[in-house]
Amino acid sequence: MKKLLRTAAVAAAVTLTLAACGSGGGNPAANVSPTGEIKPRQISWLLSRPADGAVINIMKKVADEYAQTHPGFSLNLITTPDRPSYIQKYETLAAANKLPELFDTDATPFAQQLAKKGTMVDAEKLLKDLGVYDSYRTNALNYQRFDDGSLYMIPFQFELEYFWYNKALFQQAGVSVPKSLDDIPAMCTALRKAGITPLALDGQDQWPLERYVSYQPFRDAGPDFVQKLKKGDAKFSDATGQKTVNWISQLGGASCFQDGFSSQGYSDAQNLFTSGKAAMYNIGTWELSSLATDKLNPAVRNDVDYFTLPATPSSATAANEYVATSGIGMAVNSKTFDPLVSDFLKFALAKYPSEYAATGALSPTTNVQTTIPANATPLYKKAIDQAKDLGSKLAMPWDTQLDPTTNSRLQQELVLLAQGNVKPAEFTSTMDSTIAQNAPKFFK
Amino acid sequence: MLPNRSRLSVLVFLLPPLLLYGVAVLFPILQSLFLSFFSWNGISDMEFVGLANYVHMLTGDGVFWRSFFNALGYLAICLVLQLGGALFVASLLTSLRRGAGIIKTLYLLPAVISTVAIAFLFVRIYSIDPVGLLNQVLGWIGLGGLERPWLSDVNTVLAAVSAPEGWRFTGLYMLIIYAALLAVPQELEEAARLDGANQWQMFTKIRFPYIRPVWITTTIMATTYGLRGFDIPYLMTNGGPGQSSELLTTYMYKTAFTSTDFGYASTISVFIVVECLVAVGFILLMLKRKADA
């Protein structure tokens, strides 16, 4: 027994030592102009983006160009497109204080704690120092900001989220584009009566359903509601909270989502809409090549259109304000930030926007024009041009706002609410107590 | 009895694996035990909270208890499919004169398929839209009323995620039990047959008592594997809908890597270790008592 206790004590001491090593700080985050010689070496970027996507392809190309004038330099891209696996890797490396030079992160409470510890370079100061700050879209930067307005992530995308719909199916069911969010449950009932699945939803990934819970509060009380809710200063039992809870329950009651949606994935939802079985599909402009080019099924190609998040004149936010994200951001590790990383970023960020816009995507900067692909339908340009008329308030996805435990529970409970497995009152009580229990740990 | 020199040699050769076992198994368990007394998100300073994590787990966390009971249900289904199925198939195989090799291979096949492939395969089998194999078969045999989204229905999801795990390892346990059944002495069986024993009596009085040590081993293996079940439920439903298929292992994983609450996750992992030890002790006790009876 004595031996066992001694072993436990040794283990405890080792763990404490490891923990102490892991909590070491880095260089001051504010130092954005490191001085000294540029010594080429390999730098790494831990990222959560599609391996064959535009961002990675362009950055590979840019890194190769940079290496031509800086022999010995290379960019090691560590890709983990699956978000949950990525988060596990990212958080484990953060705990071990082993994050690479560059790493992806959303503006989550966890990332904010990392920033507070001085792990990340201040992106606002860095972009200003590199002379590119003013070229960024205000909304693209705002999406990356923490609650206190500080900016620690650099955006590489800009995407607008719409409700894509099938005009022929709407006509078949005798419904029209909803004037307010409250119209949608009745539309679902009419569509179901006509044998049509109203909304295609990727339930497996959970964030798509979580978008829906954010819509009513954004229209009813503006973007501040979630800021208060996540800290426990607002509740689901408040009038605004109840409005969204009851709305989700109504969506479920009217069978708005496809049967068995909770176990269906991204491609299932997309196929449902593009095959003409579902009438609506809520997704961002990153899907433009599937929804507004000749890749789209010819049977539905001319019937697809979109509408933005419905708003009424009494809404707290305007019709041109809805979900506009600049994707997962890239943070710069302050511990490994040196003249080489700074110089490479200066080179890459100057080259990136034009290369990215040439792929037909919306750049996070305003200094380039998106190239409309040759195989695009007229809808493509319409969707891209919508970015010119965008209000200043952003509907923030709640999965980047809430503390992780509350977020997980909300995602789970939303499925039950939308399936009719729990009543609105039960959902309200569960979520309010979850927030009360977990928010204080994150938002002290 | 080994001479002193040989005993020393054995000890010398046993030491490296023992050290490896200590580093790979015992040390992480002790580390988890230590961490379970702290509140720590990986990046902040560790805060000593004493037994608070244990108190919260046992008295204030509804999801933990839901996961615990789900894990027991998952275990029960896995054991019935794995051990029951294995015993049944192995018994049938012993009376087969031809084709036993092919059947053994077919049953063993799922054990070598990757977990991810199995999870995706069963997601498709259970699907309602597009209609999957299970719902199609139900429709063909006139049981269309039972068609449902098996993984989205809170009443069926636990059984639905347990079945692939049971299906996967039936072949493995079948092989072990089959090998044990083959080792039953023919003279014993012949003697029993001469005494007039029927097939059931032959099985319950001769064969099963003879393979009891193997049965205990397979039961312990299947139970501990079942209690540690993680990948298939996680990949198929991520514990959902709600917490309907949440197991202690998936809950522990999420607590650590989604909620970044490493202290509380360690508390749950300590519980899982204790639970496995209790389960093994319970099995040994039960089977020993039966053997003594």
Interface residues (C-beta under 8 A of the other chain):
Chain A: T7 A8 A11 A12 T15 L16 A19 G22 S23 P84 I87 Q88 E91 T92 A94 A95 F110 Q113 L114 K117 T119 T197 G203 Q204 Q206 Q258 D259 G260 F261 S262 S263 Q264 L272 P404 T405 S408 R409 Q412 E413 V415 L416 Q419 N421 V422 N438 K441
Chain B: L26 F27 L30 Q31 L33 F34 L35 S39 W40 N41 G42 I43 S44 D45 M46 V63 V123 Y126 S127 I128 D129 R148 P149 L151 S152 V154 M236 T237 N238 G239 G240 P241 G242 Q243 K254 T255 F257 T258 S259 T260 D261 F262
